[in-house]
Amino acid sequence: MSDASTNARDSHIRSLAKAFSWRIVATLTTSIIAWIVTGQLDTAVVIGSIEFVIKFLIYYLHERAWQLVPQRGS
């Protein structure tokens, strides 16, 4: 494979790494908002934890689905 075609598609590991790093940022945001709204740190942590797991899986599946979409010039 050429460098261009290798770089055009993310590996499963890269998709997982991207999903994980994004989930950290997004979950912290959600947890902070939940804490501000509820005023309860324990509730914010529960909301953030549930959100992390569910949205991690959804993001990974979304990334892999995009790998099925043909790219221009391919």
The first five atom37 places (N, CA, C, CB, O) and aatype in JSON, in Angstrom:
{
  "aatype": [12, 15, 3, 0, 15, 16, 2, 0, 1, 3, 15, 8, 9, 1, 15, 10, 0, 11, 0, 13, 15, 17, 1, 9, 19, 0, 16, 10, 16, 16, 15, 9, 9, 0, 17, 9, 19, 16, 7, 5, 10, 3, 16, 0, 19, 19, 9, 7, 15, 9, 6, 13, 19, 9, 11, 13, 10, 9, 18, 18, 10, 8, 6, 1, 0, 17, 5, 10, 19, 14, 5, 1, 7, 15],
  "atom_mask": [
    [1, 1, 1, 1, 1],
    [1, 1, 1, 1, 1],
    [1, 1, 1, 1, 1],
    [1, 1, 1, 1, 1],
    [1, 1, 1, 1, 1],
    [1, 1, 1, 1, 1],
    [1, 1, 1, 1, 1],
    [1, 1, 1, 1, 1],
    [1, 1, 1, 1, 1],
    [1, 1, 1, 1, 1],
    [1, 1, 1, 1, 1],
    [1, 1, 1, 1, 1],
    [1, 1, 1, 1, 1],
    [1, 1, 1, 1, 1],
    [1, 1, 1, 1, 1],
    [1, 1, 1, 1, 1],
    [1, 1, 1, 1, 1],
    [1, 1, 1, 1, 1],
    [1, 1, 1, 1, 1],
    [1, 1, 1, 1, 1],
    [1, 1, 1, 1, 1],
    [1, 1, 1, 1, 1],
    [1, 1, 1, 1, 1],
    [1, 1, 1, 1, 1],
    [1, 1, 1, 1, 1],
    [1, 1, 1, 1, 1],
    [1, 1, 1, 1, 1],
    [1, 1, 1, 1, 1],
    [1, 1, 1, 1, 1],
    [1, 1, 1, 1, 1],
    [1, 1, 1, 1, 1],
    [1, 1, 1, 1, 1],
    [1, 1, 1, 1, 1],
    [1, 1, 1, 1, 1],
    [1, 1, 1, 1, 1],
    [1, 1, 1, 1, 1],
    [1, 1, 1, 1, 1],
    [1, 1, 1, 1, 1],
    [1, 1, 1, 0, 1],
    [1, 1, 1, 1, 1],
    [1, 1, 1, 1, 1],
    [1, 1, 1, 1, 1],
    [1, 1, 1, 1, 1],
    [1, 1, 1, 1, 1],
    [1, 1, 1, 1, 1],
    [1, 1, 1, 1, 1],
    [1, 1, 1, 1, 1],
    [1, 1, 1, 0, 1],
    [1, 1, 1, 1, 1],
    [1, 1, 1, 1, 1],
    [1, 1, 1, 1, 1],
    [1, 1, 1, 1, 1],
    [1, 1, 1, 1, 1],
    [1, 1, 1, 1, 1],
    [1, 1, 1, 1, 1],
    [1, 1, 1, 1, 1],
    [1, 1, 1, 1, 1],
    [1, 1, 1, 1, 1],
    [1, 1, 1, 1, 1],
    [1, 1, 1, 1, 1],
    [1, 1, 1, 1, 1],
    [1, 1, 1, 1, 1],
    [1, 1, 1, 1, 1],
    [1, 1, 1, 1, 1],
    [1, 1, 1, 1, 1],
    [1, 1, 1, 1, 1],
    [1, 1, 1, 1, 1],
    [1, 1, 1, 1, 1],
    [1, 1, 1, 1, 1],
    [1, 1, 1, 1, 1],
    [1, 1, 1, 1, 1],
    [1, 1, 1, 1, 1],
    [1, 1, 1, 0, 1],
    [1, 1, 1, 1, 1]
  ],
  "atom_positions": [
    [[0.84, -1.19, 0.0], [0.0, 0.0, 0.0], [0.88, 1.24, 0.0], [-0.95, 0.0, 1.21], [1.95, 1.26, 0.6]],
    [[0.42, 2.27, -0.67], [1.16, 3.53, -0.67], [0.91, 4.28, 0.62], [0.77, 4.39, -1.89], [-0.03, 3.97, 1.36]],
    [[1.76, 5.28, 0.89], [1.58, 6.08, 2.09], [0.23, 6.77, 2.11], [2.68, 7.11, 2.21], [-0.39, 6.9, 3.17]],
    [[-0.24, 7.23, 0.95], [-1.52, 7.95, 0.87], [-2.67, 7.04, 1.28], [-1.75, 8.49, -0.55], [-3.54, 7.46, 2.04]],
    [[-2.68, 5.8, 0.78], [-3.79, 4.91, 1.13], [-3.68, 4.42, 2.56], [-3.83, 3.72, 0.18], [-4.7, 4.17, 3.2]],
    [[-2.47, 4.29, 3.08], [-2.29, 3.9, 4.48], [-2.8, 4.99, 5.4], [-0.82, 3.6, 4.77], [-3.46, 4.69, 6.4]],
    [[-2.5, 6.24, 5.09], [-2.92, 7.36, 5.93], [-4.4, 7.67, 5.79], [-2.12, 8.59, 5.58], [-4.98, 8.31, 6.67]],
    [[-5.03, 7.23, 4.72], [-6.43, 7.57, 4.46], [-7.38, 6.82, 5.38], [-6.77, 7.28, 3.01], [-8.49, 7.3, 5.64]],
    [[-6.98, 5.67, 5.88], [-7.86, 4.86, 6.71], [-7.25, 4.7, 8.1], [-8.11, 3.47, 6.07], [-6.07, 4.38, 8.23]],
    [[-8.06, 4.93, 9.12], [-7.6, 4.76, 10.49], [-7.66, 3.29, 10.88], [-8.44, 5.6, 11.45], [-8.57, 2.57, 10.48]],
    [[-6.68, 2.85, 11.64], [-6.7, 1.5, 12.18], [-7.72, 1.43, 13.32], [-5.28, 1.08, 12.67], [-8.2, 2.46, 13.8]],
    [[-8.03, 0.23, 13.74], [-8.94, 0.06, 14.88], [-8.33, 0.69, 16.13], [-9.25, -1.44, 15.12], [-9.03, 1.32, 16.92]],
    [[-7.02, 0.52, 16.31], [-6.35, 1.08, 17.49], [-6.43, 2.61, 17.47], [-4.87, 0.62, 17.55], [-6.71, 3.23, 18.49]],
    [[-6.18, 3.2, 16.3], [-6.25, 4.67, 16.19], [-7.67, 5.16, 16.47], [-5.79, 5.14, 14.79], [-7.85, 6.16, 17.15]],
    [[-8.68, 4.46, 15.94], [-10.08, 4.83, 16.21], [-10.38, 4.74, 17.7], [-11.05, 3.92, 15.42], [-11.07, 5.6, 18.25]],
    [[-9.88, 3.7, 18.36], [-10.09, 3.57, 19.81], [-9.39, 4.69, 20.57], [-9.58, 2.21, 20.3], [-9.95, 5.25, 21.51]],
    [[-8.16, 5.02, 20.16], [-7.42, 6.1, 20.84], [-8.14, 7.44, 20.66], [-5.98, 6.2, 20.29], [-8.24, 8.22, 21.61]],
    [[-8.63, 7.7, 19.46], [-9.36, 8.94, 19.21], [-10.65, 8.98, 20.02], [-9.68, 9.09, 17.71], [-10.99, 10.01, 20.61]],
    [[-11.35, 7.86, 20.07], [-12.6, 7.8, 20.85], [-12.31, 8.04, 22.33], [-13.29, 6.42, 20.65], [-13.04, 8.78, 22.99]],
    [[-11.25, 7.43, 22.85], [-10.92, 7.57, 24.26], [-10.53, 9.01, 24.6], [-9.79, 6.63, 24.63], [-11.01, 9.56, 25.59]],
    [[-9.67, 9.62, 23.79], [-9.23, 10.99, 24.1], [-10.39, 11.97, 24.01], [-8.1, 11.42, 23.15], [-10.5, 12.88, 24.82]],
    [[-11.24, 11.78, 23.02], [-12.41, 12.67, 22.91], [-13.35, 12.46, 24.09], [-13.16, 12.41, 21.58], [-13.91, 13.43, 24.61]],
    [[-13.54, 11.22, 24.51], [-14.46, 10.95, 25.63], [-13.96, 11.61, 26.91], [-14.61, 9.44, 25.84], [-14.77, 12.07, 27.71]],
    [[-12.66, 11.68, 27.12], [-12.13, 12.35, 28.31], [-12.57, 13.82, 28.31], [-10.57, 12.25, 28.36], [-13.1, 14.32, 29.3]],
    [[-12.35, 14.49, 27.19], [-12.72, 15.91, 27.08], [-14.23, 16.1, 27.23], [-12.26, 16.49, 25.72], [-14.67, 16.94, 28.01]],
    [[-14.99, 15.32, 26.51], [-16.45, 15.47, 26.52], [-17.06, 15.09, 27.87], [-17.08, 14.62, 25.42], [-17.99, 15.75, 28.34]],
    [[-16.54, 14.05, 28.5], [-17.07, 13.63, 29.8], [-16.76, 14.64, 30.88], [-16.5, 12.27, 30.19], [-17.61, 14.91, 31.74]],
    [[-15.58, 15.22, 30.87], [-15.27, 16.28, 31.83], [-16.23, 17.45, 31.66], [-13.81, 16.76, 31.67], [-16.71, 18.02, 32.64]],
    [[-16.51, 17.8, 30.41], [-17.46, 18.89, 30.14], [-18.84, 18.55, 30.69], [-17.54, 19.17, 28.64], [-19.46, 19.37, 31.37]],
    [[-19.32, 17.35, 30.38], [-20.65, 16.92, 30.87], [-20.69, 16.89, 32.39], [-21.0, 15.53, 30.3], [-21.67, 17.34, 32.99]],
    [[-19.64, 16.37, 33.01], [-19.61, 16.28, 34.47], [-19.62, 17.66, 35.12], [-18.38, 15.5, 34.92], [-20.3, 17.87, 36.12]],
    [[-18.87, 18.57, 34.56], [-18.85, 19.94, 35.11], [-20.22, 20.59, 34.98], [-17.79, 20.8, 34.4], [-20.7, 21.24, 35.91]],
    [[-20.85, 20.42, 33.82], [-22.2, 20.98, 33.63], [-23.19, 20.34, 34.61], [-22.68, 20.75, 32.16], [-24.0, 21.03, 35.22]],
    [[-23.11, 19.01, 34.77], [-24.0, 18.31, 35.7], [-23.78, 18.8, 37.13], [-23.79, 16.79, 35.62], [-24.74, 18.94, 37.89]],
    [[-22.54, 19.05, 37.5], [-22.22, 19.55, 38.84], [-22.79, 20.95, 39.05], [-20.69, 19.56, 39.06], [-23.34, 21.26, 40.11]],
    [[-22.65, 21.8, 38.02], [-23.19, 23.16, 38.11], [-24.71, 23.13, 38.24], [-22.78, 23.99, 36.87], [-25.29, 23.85, 39.06]],
    [[-25.35, 22.29, 37.44], [-26.82, 22.22, 37.44], [-27.36, 21.61, 38.73], [-27.31, 21.42, 36.24], [-28.31, 22.13, 39.31]],
    [[-26.74, 20.5, 39.17], [-27.29, 19.8, 40.34], [-26.68, 20.27, 41.65], [-27.07, 18.32, 40.2], [-27.32, 20.16, 42.7]],
    [[-25.46, 20.78, 41.6], [-24.77, 21.16, 42.82], [-24.26, 19.95, 43.6], [0.0, 0.0, 0.0], [-23.81, 20.09, 44.74]],
    [[-24.34, 18.77, 43.01], [-23.94, 17.53, 43.69], [-22.84, 16.84, 42.9], [-25.16, 16.58, 43.87], [-23.04, 16.4, 41.77]],
    [[-21.67, 16.76, 43.51], [-20.52, 16.16, 42.85], [-20.74, 14.67, 42.57], [-19.27, 16.34, 43.7], [-20.36, 14.18, 41.5]],
    [[-21.35, 13.95, 43.52], [-21.57, 12.52, 43.32], [-22.52, 12.25, 42.14], [-22.14, 11.88, 44.6], [-22.3, 11.31, 41.37]],
    [[-23.54, 13.05, 41.99], [-24.46, 12.92, 40.86], [-23.74, 13.23, 39.55], [-25.68, 13.84, 41.03], [-23.94, 12.54, 38.55]],
    [[-22.91, 14.25, 39.56], [-22.14, 14.62, 38.36], [-21.21, 13.49, 37.94], [-21.35, 15.9, 38.61], [-21.05, 13.23, 36.75]],
    [[-20.59, 12.83, 38.9], [-19.68, 11.72, 38.6], [-20.45, 10.54, 38.01], [-18.91, 11.28, 39.87], [-19.98, 9.9, 37.07]],
    [[-21.62, 10.24, 38.56], [-22.44, 9.15, 38.03], [-22.86, 9.45, 36.6], [-23.68, 8.92, 38.93], [-22.74, 8.59, 35.72]],
    [[-23.36, 10.65, 36.37], [-23.78, 11.05, 35.02], [-22.59, 10.95, 34.06], [-24.36, 12.49, 35.02], [-22.72, 10.4, 32.97]],
    [[-21.44, 11.48, 34.45], [-20.25, 11.44, 33.61], [-19.8, 10.02, 33.32], [0.0, 0.0, 0.0], [-19.38, 9.72, 32.2]],
    [[-19.88, 9.15, 34.31], [-19.45, 7.76, 34.12], [-20.34, 7.02, 33.13], [-19.46, 7.02, 35.46], [-19.84, 6.33, 32.24]],
    [[-21.63, 7.17, 33.27], [-22.57, 6.53, 32.35], [-22.36, 7.08, 30.94], [-24.03, 6.75, 32.81], [-22.31, 6.32, 29.97]],
    [[-22.25, 8.39, 30.85], [-22.07, 9.05, 29.56], [-20.79, 8.59, 28.89], [-22.07, 10.56, 29.74], [-20.77, 8.39, 27.68]],
    [[-19.71, 8.42, 29.65], [-18.42, 8.01, 29.1], [-18.53, 6.66, 28.39], [-17.36, 7.93, 30.2], [-18.12, 6.53, 27.24]],
    [[-19.09, 5.69, 29.06], [-19.16, 4.33, 28.52], [-20.06, 4.28, 27.28], [-19.69, 3.36, 29.59], [-19.66, 3.73, 26.25]],
    [[-21.24, 4.84, 27.38], [-22.19, 4.77, 26.27], [-21.66, 5.52, 25.05], [-23.56, 5.35, 26.68], [-21.68, 4.99, 23.94]],
    [[-21.19, 6.74, 25.26], [-20.76, 7.54, 24.12], [-19.41, 7.09, 23.55], [-20.68, 8.99, 24.52], [-19.12, 7.35, 22.39]],
    [[-18.59, 6.43, 24.35], [-17.35, 5.85, 23.84], [-17.69, 4.81, 22.78], [-16.51, 5.21, 24.98], [-17.12, 4.82, 21.69]],
    [[-18.61, 3.93, 23.1], [-19.02, 2.89, 22.15], [-19.66, 3.5, 20.91], [-20.0, 1.91, 22.83], [-19.35, 3.1, 19.79]],
    [[-20.54, 4.47, 21.1], [-21.2, 5.11, 19.96], [-20.19, 5.8, 19.05], [-22.24, 6.13, 20.46], [-20.28, 5.69, 17.83]],
    [[-19.22, 6.51, 19.64], [-18.21, 7.21, 18.84], [-17.35, 6.23, 18.06], [-17.34, 8.09, 19.74], [-17.07, 6.45, 16.88]],
    [[-16.94, 5.15, 18.7], [-16.12, 4.15, 18.02], [-16.88, 3.55, 16.84], [-15.7, 3.03, 19.01], [-16.33, 3.44, 15.74]],
    [[-18.12, 3.18, 17.05], [-18.93, 2.62, 15.96], [-19.11, 3.64, 14.83], [-20.3, 2.16, 16.49], [-19.09, 3.28, 13.66]],
    [[-19.29, 4.89, 15.19], [-19.42, 5.96, 14.2], [-18.13, 6.08, 13.37], [-19.74, 7.3, 14.89], [-18.2, 6.18, 12.15]],
    [[-16.98, 6.07, 14.03], [-15.69, 6.13, 13.34], [-15.52, 4.96, 12.38], [-14.54, 6.16, 14.35], [-15.09, 5.14, 11.24]],
    [[-15.86, 3.77, 12.84], [-15.69, 2.58, 11.99], [-16.67, 2.61, 10.82], [-15.89, 1.28, 12.82], [-16.32, 2.18, 9.72]],
    [[-17.87, 3.11, 11.03], [-18.84, 3.22, 9.93], [-18.31, 4.14, 8.84], [-20.2, 3.74, 10.45], [-18.5, 3.88, 7.65]],
    [[-17.65, 5.22, 9.24], [-17.09, 6.15, 8.25], [-15.98, 5.48, 7.43], [-16.54, 7.4, 8.95], [-15.71, 5.9, 6.31]],
    [[-15.34, 4.46, 7.97], [-14.32, 3.76, 7.21], [-14.93, 2.98, 6.04], [-13.54, 2.8, 8.13], [-14.23, 2.62, 5.09]],
    [[-16.22, 2.74, 6.09], [-16.91, 2.02, 5.02], [-17.31, 2.95, 3.86], [-18.15, 1.34, 5.58], [-17.63, 2.48, 2.77]],
    [[-17.28, 4.25, 4.11], [-17.66, 5.22, 3.09], [-16.47, 5.44, 2.15], [-18.11, 6.57, 3.74], [-15.38, 5.81, 2.6]],
    [[-16.68, 5.2, 0.85], [-15.57, 5.41, -0.1], [-15.11, 6.86, -0.1], [-15.99, 4.98, -1.52], [-15.92, 7.79, -0.02]],
    [[-13.79, 7.04, -0.21], [-13.24, 8.38, -0.28], [-13.05, 8.77, -1.74], [-11.91, 8.46, 0.49], [-12.84, 7.92, -2.6]],
    [[-13.13, 10.06, -2.0], [-12.9, 10.52, -3.36], [-11.51, 10.14, -3.82], [-13.1, 12.03, -3.46], [-10.55, 10.22, -3.06]],
    [[-11.41, 9.73, -5.04], [-10.13, 9.36, -5.61], [-9.72, 7.93, -5.26], [0.0, 0.0, 0.0], [-8.64, 7.48, -5.67]],
    [[-10.55, 7.2, -4.5], [-10.23, 5.83, -4.14], [-10.88, 4.85, -5.08], [-10.64, 5.53, -2.71], [-10.72, 3.64, -4.93]]
  ]
}
